[in-house]
Amino acid sequence: MDIYRIDGSGKVGEFFGIPVATDASTGIVAGVNRDSEVLLVDERTGKEMRRFTLASPVRLASIVGSKEKTLLLTADQVVHRVPLAN
């Protein structure tokens, strides 16, 4: 997945995977690289902030709270609250 500036001034960065959640206020993209591997990427720099693996594939993600946490729903119907990287 490529990340570009909205003003068209160029590419910021890229990561391998599919975006499952974004949040403009925190500037974070949550992407799924493999079924159960989640990446948190800074959309302003394109740099990976955090990577973690869950026991079951991710089906849904939502970033809630101001830099506090993200919610992930996995295929086994478990909701995970994961602190966002600073």
ZIJOCOR-V896723 format. One record per pair of residues at least 24 apart in sequence whose C-alpha atoms are under 7 Angstrom apart, sorted by the first residue. I is the first residue (numbers start at 1). GAP is how many residues later the second one is. D is the distance in Angstrom with one decimal. If there is no record, write none. Layout:
BEGIN
I|GAP|D + I|GAP|D
END
This chain:
BEGIN
3|40|6.9 + 3|43|6.8 + 12|32|6.9 + 12|33|5.9 + 12|34|5.6 + 13|32|6.7 + 13|33|4.2 + 14|32|6.0 + 20|40|6.7 + 20|41|5.8 + 21|40|5.6 + 21|41|5.5 + 21|42|6.6 + 22|41|6.9 + 23|40|6.4 + 26|40|6.6 + 26|41|6.0 + 49|36|6.1 + 50|35|6.5
END
